[in-house]
Amino acid sequence: MAKGDKINFSTPSGFPEFLPSEKRLELYLLDIIRRVFESYGFTPIETPAVERLEVLQAKGNQGDNIIYGIDPILPPNRQAERDKSGETGSEARALKFDQTVPLAAYIARHLNELTFPFARYQTDVVFRGERAKDGRFRQFRQCDIDVVARHELSLLYDAQMPAIITEIFEAINIGDFLIRINNRKVLTGFFKSLGIAENQIKSCIGIVDTLEKIGETKVKQDLEKEGISAEQAQKIIEFIKIDGAVDEILDKLKHLAQNLSETEQLSLGVTELETVIAGVRNLGVAENRFCIDLSIARGLDYYTGTVYETILLGHETLGSICSGGRYEELVGVFLGEKMPGVGISIGLTRLISRLLKAGILNTLAATTAQVMVVNMQEDLMPTYLKVSQHLRQAGINVITNFDKRPLGKQFQLADKQGIQFCVIIGSEEAAAQKSSLKDLKTGEQVEVLLENLAEEVKKRLT
């Protein structure tokens, strides 16, 4: 770079960074999510940001989303190091685009060290090679839980997922939301009953999954492009639009299964859906928090049973704020045995971006500090430090102002950071072992003995 050239220090497109107030909000939400996950017995893990490309492409080609990379070829003076590591410099690597496929590889790598069913959570950053735009990022934090078993996994794990979703979003207090539940076997079974060929079903499910984005007419057109007749396409539209209360839809599905041909898979899907719904109710999830929606398909190839999408009522244009489902064969790709799993995912970075823009959430104060001990005179700094430590030991977050400046300026600095209280100690207060406590929210100022200061702050904190 030539001397005098300016460095472009703007963030790369699609890679977010956060102001303190935004990062504090993310950490606050992460703490809620973590507490709920752990209350159901999920344990934390972390997988590498970079995986072998063949691992990421093992189930369902995500080529459009993957951010590719190649292992760097080491310079000649490190040739021996490269040879020792076994790296050739040409093995394809890529950044992980979700947590589920890396989880499958993780289980395969640690099979004999884990206890099954294995229930884990992750809050890692993932990467997608998407076109960056408002609310869509190339790097974002994703909060996932999955339960994976060897051979068989109870459907009650599927039922737990809506209970977990409900607890998280009620704790975050973002308003009314609805968890839409379906079962891929229901869709697959219905398509089979219409005489749709096995090799067409996956593409049909992918098209159905776009209904809300592209509309009914375009879905019909796309189905017909796949070789589905106009009559079949119409029946598919009518099927996925079946609505009503949960029990009404289950009754309609049972009736269909009894009156159509080739409905073994449809009947199995309805039975599974009924079991999951019963479990959701037994877990105490309110009826207004969930529904059956036959248009929910989840586009990824690996889902085989229960699927979920969660929407924020009144803000449906935000899209799904939490989604997931059951898979049967994903882990088996690496191990060659049946290892069913079920999981959900919250794209937290995207969610925060959308909720802030919609005014549903607000950022937090820029600092965690609740109190500022102001600097009235330099010779009292030993007192300020002792008082600050006393407050911290009582569980109060404190900033000690080391720089002497006009008192009004110190109040402004505290207020700008969202600090509610200022502790003021001059020579007279220090001699009397007292302080003045100023509430910047109300403007009230009271005199407090230093020995009672922590108790008084705690009483007044809002």
N, C-alpha and C positions, 0 to 999 in steps of 0.2 A: 504494500500500500504506500502510495506516495505521501510524503510529508505534507500535512495540511488537508489531506482528504478526510471527509467526514465519515464516521462509521454509522451505518444504519443499525440502530439499537432497538428498533421496533420488534415486537414479538412476531415469530413466524405465523403465518395465516393458519387459523384453526387451533392454535395452541394457547390456551387461556392462562392468565395470571391474575392473582387476586389482591385487592387492597386488604389491609388488616380487617376492616369491618366485614368484608365478604368471606375471608378465610375463617374468621371467628364463627360466622354463620354455618359454614361447611362443617367445622369441628363440632359445633353444637348439634347439628343434625346427625353427624356420624356417631356421636355419643348416644343419642336416642336409639339409632338403628342398632348399634352394637349391644346396648342393654337388652333390647327386645330379642335379638338373635340369641344372646347368651342365656336369656331366661327360658328358652326352649332347648337348651343344651348344645347349641352349636359352638364349635371350637374354631379359633382363627388359624389360618395358614396363609402363606404367601408363595406365589409361583414366580418364576423369572419373567421380566418384561419381554425378553426375547426367547423365542422357541424355534425349534427346527421347522422349516417351512412344511415339510411332509407331515409333521404332527398337526399343524394348524389346518391343513387341507385334508386331514384323514376322514372327516365326516362332514359332508356338505361343503362344496367348494365356495369359499368366501373370497375368491380372487379379486372381486371389485373393492373389497374392504381392506385387504391386507396392505400394510406398509412394509415393503420389502427391504432387505439389507443383505450384504455379503460380509462374511468375516474378513476383516482387513488382512492383507498379506503383510507379514512382519518384515521389517527392513533386514538387510543381510547380516548386520551385527547381532540380530536376534534369531537367526536361522535355527540354531540349536534348540532354542526355547520352543519354537514352533514345532520342530520335529518331535521333541519330547512330549508336547501336549497332544500330538496326534492330529492336530488341525491341519487341513490342507490349504486353507485360505479360500476355498471355492465352495464350501458347504453352504447351501442356501439357508439363511436365517430370516426371521421376520418378527415384527413386534406383535404381541398378542392382541387380538381384536375383541376378545371376550374372555370370560373366566371359565366357561364350561369345558371347552376342548382342552385347555391346559390342565383343568382338574382331572380329566380322564387320564392324561399322561402322568400327572402327579400320583394318582392312585396306582397306576401300572408300575411306577418307579418305586413306590413305598408299600406295595401290597402286603408284605409280611410284617410291616411295622404298624399297621393301622388296625383298628377294631371296627367291625361292621355290625349294623349299619353305620356308615361313617357320615357324620353330620358336621359340615364345615361352613365357615363364612369367610369371605374375602372382601376387602374394601380397597383393592388395588387400582392403579391407573391402567387403562387400556388405550389402544391406538387404532384408529380406523382411517383408511385412505379415502375419506369422503371429501366432497367439495365443501369447503368451509363456508358457512352462512349463519345467519342469526339462529342461535339455539342449537347449532350443529357444530361439533368440534372434532378435531382429529385426535385430541388427547382429552380423556375425561375419566373421572373416578366412577367406578361401578361397584355397587354393593350387592353381593350375591350370597345366597345360601343354597346348598344342595345337600340332599341325603342320598347316599349311594349304598346299595346292599349287594350281597352276593346271592344270585339265583332268584330270590323273591323279595319284594318290598311292599309292605302293607299300604293299601290305599288311604289309610288314616294319615300317612305322611303327606299325601296330596291335600287332605282336608286341613292339615295344620297351616298350610301356606296362606289361605285367606285370613285365618286368625292372626297370623303374624303381620300380614299386610295391614289389617285393620288396626292392630295395636300401634304400629309405627305411625300411620297417618293420623290417627286420633291424637297421639302424643304430640305430633308436629302441629296439629290444629290448623289444617289448611282448608277446612270446610268439608262439604259433603262429597263423598267419593263413592264409586260403585265398582266392585270387582266382578268382572264378566267371566264366567266359567263355561268351558265346553270340553269336549273329548274328541280327539282326532279320530278315534274308532267310529264315533257316530257319523262323522263326515265321510270317512272312507267307506263304511258300511252302506251308507245311503247311495254313494256314487256307484258302488258295486251293484246295488239293487236296480239301478237304472241301466245296467249293462255297459257301464264305462270300463274300458280296459284298464288293467292293473298299471300299465306303463304310462297311462294318462292321468292317473289319480293325483300324483304329487304336483304336477303342474296345475291341475284344477284347484287343489287346495291353496296353492300359491296365489292363484287368481282371486279366489274367494276372499283371501286375506286382505286384498286391496279394495274391497267394497267401499269402505268409508272414504278412501282417498279418491277413487275414480268414478264411483257411482254405479248404479244398477245397469244402465245401458251399456257402459263400457265393459263391465264384467261379462255381460252376455256376449258382446262382440269378441272379447278375448277368449272366452270359452269356445266359441264357434271356430275361432282361428286354430284352436287345439284339436279340432275334429269332433267337437261335441255338437250334436244336432240342436237346432233351435228349440225343439220340444224338451230335450234333456236340460238345456240351459235354463229354460223357463222353470222347470221343476226344481232345479238347484236353487234358483232365486227364491222361489216360493218356500222351499225348505228352510233356508238360512234366515228367512224373515219371520218364521214362526215365533210368536211372542206370547206374553202372558205371565202369570205368576209361575214360580219355580215348579210347583206341583202340577200345574196345568200343562206346562211344556213337557214334563216327564210323562204324563198320561198320554199326550199326543204322540210322543216318540214311541211309547209302548204299543199304541194302536197301530202306528205305521209299521213297526217291526212285525206285527202279527198279520198284516195284510199285504206285505210286499214279498217278493221272492228274493232268495240269496241274502237273507238278513242276519246271518249268524254274527257277523262282526258288528252290525248295527245294534243288535240286542246286547252284545257284550259291552259295547260302549255305553249304552243306556244304563245297564246294571252298574258299571263303574261310576258313572255320573251320579246315580242315585246314592251309592255308597258314600261318595265324596260329600254330597250335599248333606246327608244325614250326619256325617262327621263334623262338618262346618257348623251345623246347628248345635250339636252336642258340645262344641267348644265355645258356645255362647256368642257367636257372631250374629249381630242383629240382622233381621231379614232385609232391611233397607240398605245393607252394605254389600249384598251380592245378588247376582241373578244368573240365569242360564242364557247365553247368547250364542246361537248356532252359527253366527258369522265369524266368530273368533276361531282362527285357524293357526296362527303363528307360522310364519313362512319358513323357518329353518327346518331342514330335512330331518333332523334327529328327534323331533317330538313325535311321540307315538300314542299318547293317551290324554290325560287331563292337560288342559292349557288355560292360562289366565291372562287377562289384561285388565288394568285398573285405570279408570278415567275420573277426572275431577268434574263433578257436575256443575254446569254453568260455564265451564271452561273446556269443553270437549275438544276444541281446536288445539289444545296443548298436546293431544295424543295420549298414548298410554304412559302412565307415570310409574308403573311397575308391571312386569310381565314375566312369564315363564311357563313351565310345564314339565311333563314326565317324558322320559326317554328310556328305551330298553337296551339299545345296542351301542351306545356311544362309547362306553368304556371297553366293551368287548372288541372294539376295533384294534386295541392294543394288546389285549390279553386272550382273546379268543374264547371268552366265557360270558355267560349272561350276567350282567351287572346293572340292574335297573336303577334309575335315579329320578329324583324330582327336585326342581329348584325354581327360584324366582330371582329377579334382578331389578335393581333400581339404578338407573343411570343418573347418579347424584349431581354431577356437574351440569348436565342438561336440565335436570329438574330444577335446580336452584336458579339457573338462568331464566327459565320460563316463568317460575313463580315470582321472582323479583320483578320481571318486566310486567307481569299481570297485576302487580301490587298485592299479591296474596301473602308474600313474605316480605319482611324488611331486614336489611342488614343490621348487625349488632353494633354496639359501640366499638370504636377502633381499638380500645384497650380493655383488658380484663380488670384493670385497676378500679377499685371502688373509692379509694381515698388518695388524696395528694397531701403530703406534709409539706407545707410551703416554707420557703427560706426567708425568714425575717431578718436574720443577721448571722454572719459567718461564724462568729464565736460560739453560737448555739448549735452548730452542726452535730457535736456529740450527742446532744439531747434529741435532735431530730432523728438521728440514726437509731438511738435506743427506743424511741417511741415507735418508729417504723417497724422495728423488729418485734416489738411487743404486739402490735396490731397483726403482723403476719403470723405470729405464733398462735394468735386467736382465730386464724383462718380468714383473715381479711387481706385482700390484694391491695398493695400500697406502692405508689410512686413517691420517692423522696426527691424533692426539687433541689438539686445541688447548685443550681445557678441563681445568684442573687439578682432579682429584677423587681420592678414595682409590683406591689401586691395585686393591683388590678390586672396586670399582664399575666400573673400566675393564675388568677381566677379564670381568665380567658383561655389560657392553655389547658386548664383542667376541664373546662366546659366543652371546649372543642373536641376533646378526646372522650367525652361522655362520662367523665368522672363526677360522681354526685357530691362528694364531701371534700372539704379542705380543712385540714387541721392547722390552726394558727397559734404559734407559741413565740411570744416576745420575751424580753428579759423579765418583765413583771410576772408573766404567766409561769415562766420557768422557775422563778424563785418561789412561787406559791404552789408549784407542782400542779398547775392547771393548764388548760388549753381552751381556745375558742374553736367550736365546731360549726362550720358554715355549710348549710345545705344549698347547693347551687340551683337545685330545682325550685325550691320555695323561697329562697333568699333569707330564710331564718338562720340566725346565728345564736348559739347557746354556749354558756361557759360550763366546762366539764372537768372534774378532777382527772388527772392522767391515769390514776388507777382504775377509773370507771369508763375510760374512753372507749375501749374495745366493746364493752357491753352496750354503750350508748349508740355506737355506730351500727352494731348488729340490729338493735331495736328499730333504728330508723331506716335501714336499707329497704328499698322497695323493688 
